[in-house]
Amino acid sequence: MKNIFDYSTDVNINSDELDIEWIKQPSLFMRYQEELVMREKIKTKAKENIEIIEAELDKEIRSLMTENKVKVTESLIKAEITRNEKRKKAVDDCIEKTYNYNIINGAVKALDHKKKALEKLTELYIAGYFSEPKTNSSITEEKIYDNISKKIRKGINKQ
């Protein structure tokens, strides 16, 4: 399955554009949530496929053992099913589908964390955390120059 999601970009936050991040967040989350549901369906079908293959193999093996007058034991049947190439391929496919599901599931969780981070960053923004440093209003540039001038004059007068 080709990956059309850019997880690392989608979970990043540009703190200089919180408004845009908030606008994108719901649709981004929904896109990943829809993908998660679809991949869960695919994973469930892959598991079901394994069960169907195992049931078919069980029936086939029991039939062959009975025809050949071999004593049927559950452990022997289970071993034959496990060794079967068709089942091995189905298990590999299921592992791959589960992996893909888990990746998207992790992305959905990361997007939930992104939402919480956006909330906290917005609170910091409202509190003025990202604003430019402010000078004390009682200390103006003019007062600073006056103080420097006075100190220089005092130094000259002492000589």
Buried (B, 14 or more C-beta within 10 A) or exposed (E): EEEEBEBEEBBEEEBEEBEEBBEEBEEBBEBBBEBBEEBBEBBEEBBEBBEEBBEBBBEEBEEEBEEEEEEEEEEEBEEBBEEBEBBEEBBEBBEBBBEBBEBBBBBBEBBEEBBEBBEEBBEEBEEEEEEEEEEEEEEEEEEEEEEEEEEEEEEEEEE
